[in-house]
Amino acid sequence: MRGTPTDPAFASARQLASLIRRRRIGCVELLEHFLDRVRRFDGALNAIVVLDEDRARGRSRALDRKRVPVGPLHGVPITVKESFDVAGLATTWGHEHRRDHVAEADALPVQRLAAAGAVVFGKTNVPVALADWQSYNPLYGTTSNPWDHGRTPGGSSGGSAAALAAGLTGLELGSDIGGSIRVPAHYCGVYGLKPSWGLLPSRGQSITGNVAPSDVSVIGPLARSADDLVLALDLLARPDPEETALRVVLPPAGAERLAGLRVAVWDSEPGQHTDPDTIAALRALATWLRRQGARVSLTARPGFDPIEAFHTYLRLLQAVMSARADASFLEEAREAAARLAPDDMSADAVLTRAVAPSHSEWLGINETRHRLRRVWAAFFRDWDVLLCPVISTPAMPHMQEGRPWERRVPVGEGEITYNEMLFWPGIVGGFYLPATVAPLGETSAGLPLGVQIVGPPHGDRRTIQVARLLERGWRGFEAPPGYA
């Protein structure tokens, strides 16, 4: 981890667990170290919005008394995204009217992390309804990026990534439907895994109380190292026992070294504005990979129309979001759709027309999705991984005025609408593919950039393994200035 301070708060979760196991530090001592850092640094960040100090201390004391570690995260202090239920704490999704909605039980993934020895000591900030690339809401306020307090850390797992980058927590649990793990990891310079859809059960993360998993949406870890993503994947990638007794055996990671690795690099797409620093950094990485012996192509692409795939994702996304929306939003959207020009095929127009589709309409969209999934599968028979941008921009300045579809975002020499930024997250996420985000470089202004490492269906281990190889030779986590 080049450039990282020696403070244990910037160590990986595996390293922290090793320190405890070797009795270099106690569980209570490590927890107090993180809590002290929260007191010192989180006032300006507002990343951890719910603290559970007393129970965390009690849990840490009990773990200190254990002669044998209870699991691979024994004593490691962690936080989780506010949208996950933690017994006795509020779960609001940023809605003020849910201020007093106290969870009765831990979400299943929280249970699994705790069973591995983790000490959950708080929850991190989100946007309202988890529906933004910024993390602010009327209940908890605005979270800032530790690299630049005038910018967002991303969303919807923005508090998660900010807390990790600032050394306030050992590991994080987030969720992703439109880049909500990947974008914060990219904006804050940390690692994130958007797993294959359905691989990690999400019971206990639903504002509606539904037990059926949402289409497209996944849960996954954020961390300061690729090794921690593997650790979390191994702990969480087991079916919900209330659903099935089946077991999951993922394909092995492969790719023990970069030499011979088949890498496609999709650094830009005509008509889809992408930050020039991101494009330059991806091309520099491609050059370096060639020098390591990888087979690299800057022109290999899946054999479909990217706009058709993007619009398919937008329609699938809006179907999910419609199920969470109230009647007034749906009516407003229908009225807006009626006013659209027939030839308007902007991202906003596609989203607006896709509100609350009929069942037969959704089946047609889903059929298109699965045809495109087969194209992706064919692509990954020729290529081990695809490297591409995470989103159009590095961390944006805080931008809270107006509704999301009314905002415009500067990209290079031009600007795009807010929802046009869904292209890079959606071209992957809508088709159930795994993607690991790893540090890529930095902008000319010193902001972190991430790379999206995409693999075949259930190739989660492969995408993380490539992130590990890049961590060893290209770039790893670096702490933002001022947090040592």
KOLVEX-709081 format. One record per residue (C-alpha): residue in three letters; x negated, y, z. Coordinates in pm, whole numbers, padded with zeros to 5 digits, always signed. Example, Ala and Ser with C-alpha at 12.3 -4.5 7.8 and 13.67 -1.06 7.14 Angstrom:
ALA-01230-00450+00780/SER-01367-00106+00714/
***
This chain:
MET+00000+00000+00000/ARG-00235+00265-00136/GLY-00222+00597+00046/THR-00003+00465+00330/PRO-00080+00571+00689/THR-00179+00305+00943/ASP+00130+00377+01155/PRO+00322+00047+01196/ALA+00636+00235+01096/PHE+00507+00220+00737/ALA+00425-00150+00746/SER+00639-00407+00570/ALA+00895-00607+00767/ARG+00676-00916+00727/GLN+00380-00726+00872/LEU+00588-00599+01162/ALA+00709-00950+01240/SER+00348-01070+01230/LEU+00241-00800+01477/ILE+00511-00919+01716/ARG+00437-01286+01664/ARG+00066-01227+01740/ARG+00165-01019+02044/ARG-00005-00711+01907/ILE+00312-00518+01990/GLY+00630-00601+02182/CYS+00983-00594+02044/VAL+01090-00316+02282/GLU+00771-00121+02213/LEU+00825-00138+01838/LEU+01190-00038+01868/GLU+01097+00263+02083/HIS+00836+00361+01825/PHE+01101+00373+01553/LEU+01351+00552+01778/ASP+01087+00813+01860/ARG+01029+00866+01489/VAL+01404+00905+01434/ARG+01409+01178+01699/ARG+01106+01351+01543/PHE+01191+01332+01175/ASP+01556+01252+01112/GLY+01694+01592+01204/ALA+01582+01730+00869/LEU+01667+01413+00676/ASN+01995+01300+00832/ALA+01937+00946+00706/ILE+02041+00741+01011/VAL+02385+00870+01105/VAL+02486+00608+01364/LEU+02253+00489+01642/ASP+02314+00186+01864/GLU+02021+00233+02102/ASP+02141+00060+02418/ARG+02242-00265+02251/ALA+01925-00262+02042/ARG+01713-00225+02358/GLY+01897-00512+02523/ARG+01848-00730+02217/SER+01477-00638+02199/ARG+01424-00718+02568/ALA+01588-01058+02518/LEU+01365-01128+02218/ASP+01055-01029+02415/ARG+01142-01304+02663/LYS+01155-01571+02392/ARG+00853-01801+02381/VAL+00927-01907+02024/PRO+01036-01663+01748/VAL+01401-01702+01658/GLY+01333-01636+01289/PRO+01113-01458+01036/LEU+01240-01112+01140/HIS+01194-01171+01514/GLY+01206-00829+01681/VAL+01191-00620+01362/PRO+01405-00303+01399/ILE+01629-00253+01097/THR+01919-00038+00987/VAL+02206-00112+00748/LYS+02416+00096+00514/GLU+02713+00257+00687/SER+02958+00059+00473/PHE+02866-00272+00642/ASP+03065-00372+00948/VAL+02868-00385+01271/ALA+03080-00492+01569/GLY+03165-00198+01794/LEU+03058+00069+01545/ALA+03269+00274+01304/THR+03280+00181+00936/THR+03398+00487+00744/TRP+03247+00482+00393/GLY+03217+00858+00450/HIS+03592+00912+00486/GLU+03678+01148+00770/HIS+04015+00981+00824/ARG+03830+00656+00908/ARG+03631+00815+01188/ASP+03784+00582+01448/HIS+03786+00265+01237/VAL+03572+00042+01461/ALA+03459-00295+01329/GLU+03548-00602+01532/ALA+03276-00829+01391/ASP+02946-00805+01208/ALA+02949-00840+00831/LEU+02818-01180+00719/PRO+02487-01041+00584/VAL+02436-00850+00910/GLN+02496-01174+01100/ARG+02233-01349+00887/LEU+01970-01081+00940/ALA+02037-01082+01314/ALA+02015-01462+01322/ALA+01669-01425+01167/GLY+01567-01209+01464/ALA+01629-00858+01328/VAL+01731-00585+01572/VAL+02000-00367+01410/PHE+01969-00027+01575/GLY+02167+00200+01342/LYS+02354+00270+01021/THR+02251+00494+00731/ASN+02439+00760+00538/VAL+02651+00721+00224/PRO+02866+00933-00010/VAL+03243+00926+00022/ALA+03374+00590-00103/LEU+03014+00498-00203/ALA+03089+00681-00529/ASP+02798+00916-00594/TRP+02421+00931-00657/GLN+02401+01171-00364/SER+02464+01082-00001/TYR+02684+01339+00166/ASN+03029+01331+00321/PRO+03250+01544+00548/LEU+03195+01315+00847/TYR+02816+01284+00862/GLY+02690+01561+00634/THR+02409+01559+00378/THR+02105+01332+00360/SER+01787+01478+00209/ASN+01497+01319+00027/PRO+01180+01286+00239/TRP+00970+01384-00064/ASP+01161+01713-00104/HIS+01434+01819+00135/GLY+01597+02024-00140/ARG+01671+01704-00330/THR+01894+01405-00282/PRO+01757+01061-00187/GLY+02018+00910-00416/GLY+02335+00720-00348/SER+02518+00539-00245/SER+02243+00371-00039/GLY+02069+00707-00003/GLY+02033+00702+00374/SER+01883+00354+00341/ALA+01605+00459+00102/ALA+01531+00786+00285/ALA+01496+00607+00619/LEU+01257+00350+00468/ALA+01041+00606+00289/ALA+01011+00819+00604/GLY+00915+00522+00821/LEU+01230+00527+01035/THR+01328+00160+00991/GLY+01173-00173+00905/LEU+01419-00303+00643/GLU+01751-00198+00494/LEU+02067-00354+00357/GLY+02249-00175+00075/SER+02500-00231-00202/ASP+02512-00151-00574/ILE+02783-00115-00838/GLY+02640+00169-01046/GLY+02281+00189-00927/SER+02347+00237-00557/ILE+02044+00031-00451/ARG+01831+00097-00755/VAL+01865+00476-00783/PRO+01778+00552-00416/ALA+01479+00316-00438/HIS+01363+00506-00749/TYR+01429+00850-00598/CYS+01244+00770-00274/GLY+00958+00550-00394/VAL+01061+00224-00225/TYR+01160-00125-00342/GLY+01514-00245-00404/LEU+01684-00559-00534/LYS+02013-00558-00722/PRO+02070-00934-00722/SER+02263-01144-00969/TRP+02633-01090-00914/GLY+02787-01322-00654/LEU+02455-01449-00523/LEU+02466-01267-00188/PRO+02809-01285-00019/SER+02934-00949+00100/ARG+03200-01043+00356/GLY+03239-00750+00595/GLN+03171-00478+00339/SER+03513-00381+00205/ILE+03708-00064+00272/THR+04032-00230+00163/GLY+03987-00543+00370/ASN+03995-00757+00055/VAL+03824-01094+00079/ALA+03773-01136-00297/PRO+03437-00995-00413/SER+03455-00684-00631/ASP+03357-00726-00993/VAL+03009-00586-01075/SER+02941-00486-00713/VAL+02662-00661-00520/ILE+02476-00626-00192/GLY+02100-00640-00159/PRO+01791-00532+00035/LEU+01571-00223+00020/ALA+01218-00239+00158/ARG+00865-00101+00151/SER+00722-00411-00018/ALA+00819-00671-00275/ASP+00743-00947-00021/ASP+01022-00814+00199/LEU+01269-00846-00089/VAL+01178-01215-00115/LEU+01223-01256+00260/ALA+01565-01091+00256/LEU+01673-01283-00054/ASP+01589-01613+00115/LEU+01793-01514+00421/LEU+02096-01378+00236/ALA+02130-01581-00085/ARG+02353-01850+00058/PRO+02724-01886-00022/ASP+02982-01778+00230/PRO+03068-02095+00428/GLU+03431-01984+00434/GLU+03434-02011+00055/THR+03228-02320-00028/ALA+02985-02577+00106/LEU+02776-02560-00211/ARG+02411-02455-00193/VAL+02224-02225-00430/VAL+01884-02322-00570/LEU+01740-02034-00771/PRO+01490-02095-01050/PRO+01130-02053-00934/ALA+00962-01717-00978/GLY+00693-01832-01221/ALA+00465-01553-01344/GLU+00175-01622-01109/ARG-00030-01369-01302/LEU+00025-01097-01557/ALA-00182-01262-01828/GLY+00058-01430-02070/LEU+00368-01263-01925/ARG+00616-01166-02197/VAL+00728-00811-02125/ALA+00977-00603-02323/VAL+00967-00230-02248/TRP+01282-00029-02326/ASP+01159+00317-02234/SER+01421+00531-02407/GLU+01734+00509-02618/PRO+01845+00752-02891/GLY+02135+00961-02768/GLN+02068+00881-02403/HIS+01855+01155-02245/THR+01576+01023-02022/ASP+01324+01222-01820/PRO+00997+01261-02019/ASP+00784+01179-01712/THR+00966+00847-01678/ILE+00910+00761-02044/ALA+00541+00853-02018/ALA+00495+00646-01702/LEU+00661+00341-01859/ARG+00435+00367-02163/ALA+00129+00399-01940/LEU+00240+00086-01755/ALA+00286-00095-02088/THR-00070-00006-02188/TRP-00203-00129-01853/LEU-00006-00454-01882/ARG-00161-00521-02220/ARG-00504-00475-02067/GLN-00410-00738-01807/GLY-00331-00986-02083/ALA+00047-00954-02092/ARG+00230-00976-02423/VAL+00411-00640-02444/SER+00666-00506-02691/LEU+00797-00150-02700/THR+01060-00238-02960/ALA+01220-00566-02845/ARG+01586-00512-02757/PRO+01888-00733-02690/GLY+02083-00783-03012/PHE+02385-00569-02938/ASP+02502-00212-02986/PRO+02383-00034-02667/ILE+02679+00204-02676/GLU+02928-00084-02694/ALA+02756-00244-02396/PHE+02750+00086-02205/HIS+03119+00152-02267/THR+03207-00205-02169/TYR+03032-00146-01837/LEU+03213+00187-01786/ARG+03551+00020-01837/LEU+03464-00260-01595/LEU+03342-00008-01339/GLN+03655+00201-01362/ALA+03873-00107-01314/VAL+03700-00171-00981/MET+03714+00193-00873/SER+04084+00212-00966/ALA+04157-00064-00718/ARG+04010+00154-00441/ALA+04182+00477-00552/ASP+04502+00629-00417/ALA+04813+00697-00622/SER+04744+01069-00666/PHE+04403+01003-00822/LEU+04548+00746-01061/GLU+04824+00982-01171/GLU+04580+01269-01223/ALA+04354+01041-01430/ARG+04643+00927-01650/GLU+04741+01288-01717/ALA+04379+01373-01802/ALA+04356+01075-02038/ALA+04663+01197-02227/ARG+04488+01529-02293/LEU+04172+01374-02438/ALA+04091+01410-02807/PRO+04111+01070-02981/ASP+03750+01095-03099/ASP+03608+01188-02757/MET+03387+00893-02664/SER+03184+01059-02393/ALA+03119+00865-02073/ASP+03377+01075-01891/ALA+03639+01010-02158/VAL+03574+00634-02158/LEU+03601+00626-01779/THR+03919+00833-01777/ARG+04097+00615-02032/ALA+03996+00302-01840/VAL+04174+00390-01516/ALA+04398+00110-01387/PRO+04393-00118-01694/SER+04663-00379-01739/HIS+04567-00739-01677/SER+04562-00816-02049/GLU+04343-00509-02114/TRP+04100-00617-01844/LEU+04084-00969-01987/GLY+03983-00823-02322/ILE+03709-00611-02164/ASN+03589-00910-01967/GLU+03572-01121-02285/THR+03350-00857-02444/ARG+03133-00856-02132/HIS+03080-01231-02147/ARG+02997-01222-02519/LEU+02735-00959-02442/ARG+02605-01170-02153/ARG+02523-01441-02406/VAL+02325-01188-02606/TRP+02131-01096-02293/ALA+02068-01466-02225/ALA+01930-01512-02577/PHE+01703-01211-02528/PHE+01555-01363-02211/ARG+01468-01683-02392/ASP+01207-01476-02576/TRP+01107-01237-02296/ASP+01033-01301-01929/VAL+01136-00955-01809/LEU+01259-00622-01940/LEU+01117-00298-01800/CYS+01334+00011-01835/PRO+01424+00334-01653/VAL+01639+00317-01342/ILE+01836+00632-01429/SER+01791+00940-01645/THR+01617+01163-01389/PRO+01387+01171-01089/ALA+01547+01287-00762/MET+01796+01564-00837/PRO+01838+01885-00637/HIS+02140+01874-00407/MET+02442+01926-00632/GLN+02770+01921-00440/GLU+02986+02176-00617/GLY+03278+02049-00819/ARG+03382+01696-00897/PRO+03123+01456-01039/TRP+03257+01479-01394/GLU+03228+01861-01379/ARG+02854+01855-01301/ARG+02575+01880-01555/VAL+02224+01752-01490/PRO+01901+01890-01645/VAL+01699+01622-01826/GLY+01380+01734-01995/GLU+01464+02023-02228/GLY+01839+01961-02220/GLU+02119+01855-01990/ILE+02379+01581-01970/THR+02703+01521-01787/TYR+02679+01351-01450/ASN+02837+01026-01564/GLU+02615+00994-01873/MET+02347+00893-01622/LEU+02528+00561-01580/PHE+02365+00429-01899/TRP+02048+00274-01749/PRO+02216+00135-01435/GLY+02518+00012-01629/ILE+02347-00156-01924/VAL+02210-00403-01667/GLY+02462-00406-01383/GLY+02771-00463-01592/PHE+02637-00799-01710/TYR+02551-00953-01372/LEU+02175-00940-01432/PRO+01923-00914-01146/ALA+01702-00607-01133/THR+01421-00518-00897/VAL+01307-00157-00862/ALA+00939-00099-00784/PRO+00725+00216-00767/LEU+00618+00325-01115/GLY+00441+00658-01073/GLU+00527+01018-01007/THR+00645+01323-01195/SER+00433+01627-01269/ALA+00601+01781-00963/GLY+00494+01490-00741/LEU+00830+01315-00711/PRO+00835+00933-00709/LEU+00947+00731-01009/GLY+01062+00370-01012/VAL+01074+00103-01280/GLN+01372-00129-01327/ILE+01248-00488-01372/VAL+01532-00687-01527/GLY+01550-01063-01559/PRO+01782-01336-01686/PRO+02091-01443-01489/HIS+01973-01575-01151/GLY+01616-01483-01238/ASP+01601-01281-00916/ARG+01277-01442-00799/ARG+01112-01365-01133/THR+01196-00994-01114/ILE+01062-00972-00758/GLN+00748-01165-00853/VAL+00670-00916-01128/ALA+00721-00637-00874/ARG+00469-00815-00649/LEU+00216-00834-00929/LEU+00260-00464-01001/GLU+00229-00389-00631/ARG-00109-00561-00620/GLY-00258-00406-00931/TRP-00056-00107-01048/ARG+00113+00080-00764/GLY+00275+00012-00427/PHE+00467+00206-00166/GLU+00319+00540-00064/ALA+00451+00739+00228/PRO+00574+01092+00154/PRO+00356+01373+00293/GLY+00431+01496+00641/TYR+00567+01178+00798/ALA+00253+01033+00953/
***
